[in-house]
Amino acid sequence: MTLLGGAAASSALRLRPAHAQPPAKVRRLGVLSQGPARAHPTPVFQEFRQALRELGWLEGQNLAIEWRFSEGSAEPLARLAAELVGLSVDLIVASPTAPALAAKQATGTIPVVFIHVADPVEAGIVANLSRPGANVTGLSSMATDLSGKRLELLKEVLPGAARVAVLWNRPSRGAALVLRELELAGRQLGLELKDIGVSDPGELKEAVQSAARARVAAVMVIDDPVIASYQPQIVPLADEAALPIFSLYSEYVEGGGLMAYGPSLPEIYRRGAIYVDRILRGARPSDLPVEQPAIFELAINLRTAKALGLDLAPTLIARATRVVE
């Protein structure tokens, strides 16, 4: 997958060969995540670390990483960001929206690279994609912009759908922005959305059961690191209720969800490593435009479709970039 920057092609940001070693000095990287520590390292952060290794940044040799997790809550983020600033890290990586805001508010001097942010301009993280300014830049997932397209695909698969449940992480500011865009798109498509947002994994069972009682046609997942960590619980609950899952990233499809449309999340995190590399080598965050995905994946799980009794159009399957059979 090729990704383009907000204002210019990112060919200049390709991975360097591993033999292009960074300076021998140990650099300290702080990572601020809203996800749970129990899920660490997630597949996307494994990709991030692998990309850093390919760029010559080796933990225990010339790189040390300080990890901070807020366990799904937004409340500890300001304190955790302040801890990283107090450690005098060379750079802070923040994912997704709420951690990025916390990092920005904690420091005006330490470079901040955000990853997996739905809409960095709307969230107030940067004023402009092409010229982010100050000490903050990073990568957007464009989750808000894709809301309408995801609902259109849902209607294509389930043309008779009138009501759709939306499962999201309530403490996530980015997810709240995506929910708003889904509501706007839903009205245009004649879809009623049922909010089944959760603040704790203990609420998942009742959330999905309430969706089933409301006779929704499907569950639309707003993917963030917290909701991603709940996948092993959400998919069986949806299966039990015979509810198809539509998501933004293909990870849910590989785990049993029906369909996903969006950018490659592992690739976004790999691109984040490139931004970290550039800044640790001397680039200024203000000179690196916020990067947006340019190519998107349509993933379909045919096993799930068959189990749900759905007959997907061959033309839809032909458009898919990833098919689970």
Disulfide bonds with the S-S distance in Angstrom:
none
